[in-house]
């Protein structure tokens, strides 16, 4: 899958490159409904030092969470970005 490849490149070459690869995926429109797409963007944005943007991606992933463990993890990642929006709940 192209997203896995993009994440691997970002792990190897840094968050900026990972973001470039994710955004270059030809079928990225379909990925907007995939929670790991948003979580990946959040991780790379956080690593780039852009916590506000990262938090938005983690909340987008949270809206798509499918099992009880995912919201917990995504709330933790959003918390790592700084103040958490109290209107967002698990």
N, C-alpha and C positions, 0 to 999 in steps of 0.2 A: 504494500500500500504506500502511496506517495507521502502520506502524513508521517508514517514511521520513518521513511527515508529522510524527510525534512527534519524530524526531531533528532535523528542520529547525526546529521550534518551539524545541527545547532549544538549538540553536545560536544562534537569534535572541534568545530570552528568558532563557537561562540554564539551568544544569543542574537546578535544582529543578523548573522548569516542564517540562523535558524528561522527567524522571522521572514527573511527574504524568501527562503525556500518554501515556507508554508504559504505565503501569499502568492507564490508563483504556481501553485498547484492548479492545473487547468480546470478541474471540476470543484473548485473551492465553494461554489454556491451550494452544492449539495452538502458540503461539510458543515455548514452553519447550523445544521440540526444534530451535529455529533458533538457530544459533551467533551470528548478528548481533544477536539480541535480547539475549542475555547480554552480548555485547561492548558494546552500547550502554548497557546498565545500568551496566556497569563503568566506562565512560568518564564518564558523568554522576556516578556516585558518587565517582570519583576527583576530579573537578572540584569536587565539593561538600566535599572534604576528608575523605572517609570511605574511606581506603585499604584497611582490612580487608574491608569489604563489597565494594569494587571488586574486590579480588583474588579473592574467592569467585566473582564473576560472570565474571571472566576465566578462571578454572579451569573453570567450567561451559561456557564457550564452547570452551575447549581440548578438552574431552571430545567435542565435536561437530565438531571441525575436520575438513575434508575433503581438504585438499591440503597438501603439505609446507611451503608458505609460511605458512599460517595458524598452526601451532603456534609458529613462530619469532616472529611478530608478537605473538601472545597472551602468550608468555613475556616478551617485552619489556614489554608493558603491565603484566603482573603484577609484574615487577621494579620498575616505576615506582611501585608501591604500597608498596615497602619489602621486607622480608625475604621471600624466596620459599620456599615449602614444598619441601624437598628430596625429598619423596615423590612430587611431581608431576614427571613427565618428559615430554620431547618424544616 
